[in-house]
């Protein structure tokens, strides 16, 4: 099942995001290789600067999704002020399953 990880950055944490980005991208690439990543990207503020993340993952249950969330290098680096993990149903424009 799919879970949306809705992450909000701590104020003033831009440098943490920049410094940790290579590890975060490698983590997402690993999830993608394991077919656990549906899609991901940053939220942007009014100036177009990253201030959070939306990551949608495939996990067997809430505990599995929470474990993936906690394993993200951004989470480990303390970037996020909050993380909400919510089960999600992809209804429209879902890519064809091969």
FIKOL-378458 format. One record per atom (N, C-alpha, C): residue number from 0; residue in one letter; x, y, z. Coordinates in nm, 3 decimals, decimal comma. Atoms other than C-alpha are relative to their C-alpha. Example, Ala and Ser with C-alpha at 12.3 -4.5 7.8 and 13.67 -1.06 7.14 Angstrom:
<recs>
0|A|0,089|-0,119|0,000
0|A|1,230|-0,450|0,780
0|A|0,090|0,120|0,000
1|S|-0,082|-0,119|-0,006
1|S|1,367|-0,106|0,714
1|S|-0,077|0,109|0,073
</recs>
This chain:
<recs>
0|X|0,084|-0,117|0,000
0|X|0,000|0,000|0,000
0|X|0,088|0,123|0,000
1|X|-0,075|-0,124|0,011
1|X|0,106|0,359|-0,055
1|X|-0,018|0,086|0,124
2|X|0,000|-0,093|-0,112
2|X|0,196|0,609|0,216
2|X|0,066|0,129|-0,044
3|X|-0,058|-0,131|0,025
3|X|0,259|0,982|0,182
3|X|0,075|0,045|0,125
4|X|-0,082|-0,057|-0,106
4|X|0,541|1,121|0,393
4|X|0,001|0,151|-0,025
5|X|0,015|-0,144|0,016
5|X|0,461|1,490|0,439
5|X|0,091|0,065|0,104
6|X|-0,107|-0,046|-0,089
6|X|0,769|1,657|0,583
6|X|0,015|0,151|-0,008
7|X|-0,018|-0,145|-0,009
7|X|0,811|2,016|0,699
7|X|0,137|0,027|0,060
8|X|-0,133|-0,033|-0,049
8|X|1,162|2,158|0,740
8|X|-0,008|0,091|0,123
9|X|-0,014|-0,094|-0,110
9|X|1,269|2,331|1,060
9|X|0,038|0,136|-0,057
10|X|-0,042|-0,133|0,046
10|X|1,301|2,707|1,017
10|X|0,152|0,013|0,009
11|X|-0,144|-0,024|-0,002
11|X|1,656|2,810|0,930
11|X|0,086|-0,121|-0,027
12|X|-0,075|0,125|0,019
12|X|1,760|2,460|0,823
12|X|0,047|-0,021|-0,144
13|X|-0,038|0,014|0,141
13|X|1,850|2,532|0,460
13|X|0,135|-0,067|-0,016
14|X|-0,134|0,058|0,014
14|X|2,216|2,443|0,514
14|X|0,000|-0,150|0,029
15|X|0,012|0,144|-0,028
15|X|2,121|2,104|0,665
15|X|-0,052|-0,070|-0,125
16|X|0,056|0,058|0,123
16|X|1,914|2,034|0,352
16|X|0,108|-0,008|-0,108
17|X|-0,105|-0,003|0,103
17|X|2,200|2,136|0,122
17|X|0,108|-0,103|0,030
18|X|-0,109|0,090|-0,038
18|X|2,463|1,938|0,313
18|X|-0,039|-0,147|-0,010
19|X|0,046|0,139|-0,007
19|X|2,251|1,622|0,335
19|X|-0,060|-0,048|-0,132
20|X|0,069|0,034|0,125
20|X|2,103|1,630|-0,016
20|X|0,061|-0,118|-0,075
21|X|-0,053|0,116|0,073
21|X|2,350|1,386|-0,180
21|X|-0,039|-0,134|0,062
22|X|0,038|0,123|-0,068
22|X|2,277|1,119|0,083
22|X|-0,149|-0,026|-0,014
23|X|0,145|0,012|0,016
23|X|1,903|1,186|0,061
23|X|-0,034|-0,052|-0,140
24|X|0,026|0,045|0,137
24|X|1,907|1,146|-0,319
24|X|0,042|-0,145|-0,020
25|X|-0,044|0,139|0,009
25|X|2,105|0,823|-0,290
25|X|-0,100|-0,093|0,069
26|X|0,102|0,077|-0,071
26|X|1,849|0,697|-0,037
26|X|-0,123|-0,019|-0,088
27|X|0,117|0,010|0,088
27|X|1,562|0,778|-0,276
27|X|0,029|-0,088|-0,121
28|X|-0,037|0,087|0,112
28|X|1,748|0,612|-0,564
28|X|-0,005|-0,147|0,041
29|X|0,009|0,137|-0,052
29|X|1,776|0,299|-0,349
29|X|-0,144|-0,046|0,014
30|X|0,142|0,034|-0,010
30|X|1,404|0,305|-0,272
30|X|-0,059|-0,024|-0,138
31|X|0,051|0,014|0,135
31|X|1,335|0,350|-0,641
31|X|0,046|-0,133|-0,061
32|X|-0,052|0,128|0,051
32|X|1,558|0,054|-0,732
32|X|-0,073|-0,119|0,061
33|X|0,073|0,106|-0,071
33|X|1,373|-0,156|-0,474
33|X|-0,150|0,005|-0,027
34|X|0,141|-0,018|0,036
34|X|1,038|-0,043|-0,627
34|X|-0,085|0,037|0,122
35|X|0,073|-0,048|-0,118
35|X|0,939|0,122|-0,297
35|X|-0,034|0,148|-0,009
36|X|0,024|-0,142|0,015
36|X|0,927|0,480|-0,428
36|X|-0,099|0,024|-0,113
37|X|0,095|-0,038|0,105
37|X|0,621|0,608|-0,615
37|X|0,044|0,132|-0,062
38|X|-0,052|-0,128|0,047
38|X|0,740|0,970|-0,641
38|X|0,043|0,082|0,120
39|X|-0,050|-0,085|-0,108
39|X|0,910|1,243|-0,440
39|X|0,041|0,135|-0,054
40|X|-0,048|-0,132|0,036
40|X|1,000|1,609|-0,442
40|X|-0,018|0,097|0,114
41|X|0,008|-0,098|-0,108
41|X|1,040|1,919|-0,231
41|X|-0,123|0,090|-0,012
42|X|0,094|-0,110|-0,005
42|X|0,776|2,165|-0,122
42|X|0,082|0,128|-0,014
43|X|-0,072|-0,126|0,021
43|X|0,869|2,523|-0,213
43|X|-0,073|0,115|0,069
44|X|0,060|-0,119|-0,059
44|X|0,815|2,853|-0,036
44|X|-0,031|0,102|-0,109
45|X|0,040|-0,103|0,097
45|X|0,700|3,176|-0,204
45|X|0,117|0,046|-0,087
46|X|-0,119|-0,037|0,076
46|X|1,059|3,240|-0,320
46|X|0,056|-0,116|-0,082
47|X|-0,045|0,116|0,076
47|X|1,090|2,893|-0,476
47|X|0,109|-0,080|0,069
48|X|-0,101|0,074|-0,075
48|X|1,321|2,761|-0,203
48|X|-0,065|-0,118|0,072
49|X|0,052|0,121|-0,066
49|X|1,276|2,411|-0,058
49|X|-0,027|0,028|0,147
50|X|0,033|-0,014|-0,143
50|X|1,100|2,403|0,279
50|X|-0,071|-0,123|0,055
51|X|0,061|0,126|-0,044
51|X|0,980|2,044|0,306
51|X|0,007|-0,101|-0,112
52|X|-0,003|0,107|0,099
52|X|0,931|1,720|0,118
52|X|-0,131|-0,076|-0,002
53|X|0,108|0,096|0,017
53|X|0,658|1,498|-0,019
53|X|0,062|-0,123|-0,062
54|X|-0,054|0,127|0,048
54|X|0,766|1,136|-0,058
54|X|-0,111|-0,102|0,012
55|X|0,103|0,104|-0,003
55|X|0,519|0,863|-0,152
55|X|0,069|-0,133|-0,021
56|X|-0,069|0,129|-0,001
56|X|0,641|0,512|-0,073
56|X|-0,099|-0,116|0,005
57|X|0,072|0,127|-0,011
57|X|0,517|0,156|-0,102
57|X|0,053|-0,071|0,123
58|X|-0,038|0,071|-0,121
58|X|0,518|-0,024|0,232
58|X|-0,113|-0,096|0,037
59|X|0,103|0,097|-0,035
59|X|0,335|-0,325|0,377
59|X|-0,102|0,052|0,101
60|X|0,087|-0,051|-0,105
60|X|0,189|-0,124|0,666
60|X|0,056|0,132|0,052
61|X|-0,042|-0,128|-0,057
61|X|0,217|0,196|0,870
61|X|0,139|-0,010|0,063
62|X|-0,131|0,016|-0,064
62|X|0,512|0,063|1,069
62|X|0,112|-0,003|-0,104
63|X|-0,099|0,004|0,106
63|X|0,700|-0,010|0,747
63|X|0,024|0,137|-0,061
64|X|-0,012|-0,136|0,054
64|X|0,629|0,339|0,613
64|X|0,074|0,091|0,098
65|X|-0,068|-0,080|-0,102
65|X|0,742|0,495|0,940
65|X|0,149|-0,035|0,006
66|X|-0,141|0,041|0,001
66|X|1,064|0,292|0,926
66|X|0,073|0,060|-0,120
67|X|-0,062|-0,063|0,117
67|X|1,135|0,416|0,572
67|X|0,021|0,149|0,025
68|X|-0,010|-0,142|-0,030
68|X|1,067|0,772|0,685
68|X|0,117|0,028|0,094
69|X|-0,107|-0,020|-0,098
69|X|1,305|0,740|0,980
69|X|0,138|-0,028|-0,059
70|X|-0,128|0,035|0,062
70|X|1,578|0,595|0,755
70|X|0,050|0,108|-0,096
71|X|-0,039|-0,107|0,093
71|X|1,582|0,904|0,530
71|X|0,113|0,083|0,063
72|X|-0,109|-0,082|-0,055
72|X|1,912|1,091|0,575
72|X|-0,044|0,140|0,045
73|X|0,051|-0,128|-0,047
73|X|1,717|1,417|0,602
73|X|-0,057|-0,013|0,141
74|X|0,056|0,022|-0,134
74|X|1,528|1,277|0,902
74|X|0,112|-0,023|0,101
75|X|-0,112|0,029|-0,091
75|X|1,850|1,143|1,056
75|X|0,080|0,125|0,033
76|X|-0,076|-0,123|-0,020
76|X|2,014|1,486|1,013
76|X|-0,078|0,104|0,081
77|X|0,082|-0,093|-0,078
77|X|1,728|1,654|1,203
77|X|-0,056|0,116|-0,081
78|X|0,051|-0,106|0,086
78|X|1,606|1,857|0,904
78|X|-0,147|0,033|0,029
79|X|0,145|-0,019|-0,004
79|X|1,236|1,809|0,969
79|X|-0,052|0,046|0,135
80|X|0,075|-0,045|-0,117
80|X|1,022|2,000|1,215
80|X|-0,111|-0,099|0,031
81|X|0,107|0,097|-0,016
81|X|0,743|1,750|1,154
81|X|-0,004|-0,093|-0,120
82|X|0,022|0,099|0,106
82|X|0,669|1,438|0,953
82|X|-0,135|-0,065|0,026
83|X|0,129|0,066|-0,008
83|X|0,317|1,315|0,889
83|X|0,002|-0,116|-0,099
84|X|0,006|0,118|0,085
84|X|0,280|0,962|0,753
84|X|-0,146|-0,039|-0,013
85|X|0,142|0,028|0,024
85|X|-0,056|0,896|0,590
85|X|-0,016|-0,102|-0,111
86|X|0,032|0,094|0,107
86|X|-0,191|0,602|0,394
86|X|-0,067|0,077|-0,111
87|X|0,046|-0,079|0,115
87|X|-0,272|0,721|0,042
87|X|-0,043|-0,092|-0,112
88|X|0,053|0,079|0,111
88|X|-0,473|0,588|-0,251
88|X|0,016|0,080|-0,129
89|X|-0,024|-0,067|0,128
89|X|-0,354|0,684|-0,601
89|X|-0,118|-0,032|-0,091
90|X|0,124|0,023|0,073
90|X|-0,682|0,728|-0,791
90|X|0,009|0,044|-0,146
91|X|-0,005|-0,054|0,136
91|X|-0,622|0,948|-1,098
91|X|0,143|0,010|-0,052
92|X|-0,127|-0,013|0,070
92|X|-0,336|0,949|-1,350
92|X|0,109|-0,093|0,054
93|X|-0,095|0,099|-0,050
93|X|-0,172|0,647|-1,195
93|X|0,069|-0,065|-0,122
94|X|-0,070|0,065|0,111
94|X|0,100|0,508|-1,423
94|X|-0,045|-0,145|-0,017
95|X|0,039|0,139|0,028
95|X|0,022|0,176|-1,590
95|X|0,096|-0,094|0,072
96|X|-0,081|0,102|-0,068
96|X|0,147|-0,126|-1,396
96|X|0,049|-0,099|-0,104
97|X|-0,059|0,095|0,097
97|X|0,385|-0,344|-1,596
97|X|0,006|-0,139|0,059
</recs>
